[in-house]
Amino acid sequence: MAPLLILKTGQTLAPLRAQGEDFEDWIRRGLGCRDVIVVDVAAGEALPPLASCRGIVVTGSPAMVTDRAPWSEHSADYLREAVERSVPVLGICYGHQLLAHALGGTVDYHPQGREIGTVDVRQTGAVPDDPLFARLPLSFPAHATHSQSVMTLPAGAVLLASSAHDAHHAFRVGDCAWGVQFHPEFDARVMESYIRERQDDLRAEGLNVEAILGRVRNTPEATGMLRDFAVLATGASGLPPR
């Protein structure tokens, strides 16, 4: 069976890397399948032929899509072709923004600043039979940390979910490409690490760090999305119980 591709666009925080953890490790665990390859495009690794991949998960990154780094633009071209070929894609945070950019949407710094912590994501209800969102409750908690957002969706994209801060927290293009601004791979411990690591910046921005930490909680509904995507991409029969 062809593997799932984790398209790695950057690294997590240094203290977490020092513990031997990074985006791809959490995503691989969430996917729950063995046939996974990781390609670090930000480090210059070459992307495989699309025909060799069953699906693609695009990671988060400390980079900014608006910087238009050559590796990022090359990855955008790759994702555009993947969507044209109906290869399943799930873009997470930076990957969500990169997918939108690749397909003609716009990405920029959010005018209200940063969103960070465990946030309530609410479905629009526009597509009740969406393969990834149909089994989620109308409103569910998810972990988020980002300064840039998808400001306008690609033409033909379906808005799936929003938060109080970000109108475009999730979208779908076609039948098998999704972008989610939140991090389904994060657990509460990782989310707390991001808040504590950035607490000086958060305070300087006028945010209440203690209140943000106090709202951190587990996000099982969001995390289950990774396993569901793996099932859909690999063609396994039936979705696993959550």
Buried (B, 14 or more C-beta within 10 A) or exposed (E): EBBBBBBBBBBBBEEBEEEEBBBBBBBBBBBEBEEBBBBBBBEEEEBBEBEEBBBBBBBBBEBBBBEEBEBBBEBBEBBBEBBEEEBBBBBBBBBBBBBBBBBBBBBBBBEEEBBBBBBEBBBBEEBEEBBBBEBBEEEBBBBBBBBBBBBBBBEEBBBBBBBEBBBBBBBBBBEBBBBBBBBBBBBBEBBBBBBEBBBEEBEEEEBEBEEBBEEBEBBEBBBBBBBBBBBBBBEEEEBEEE
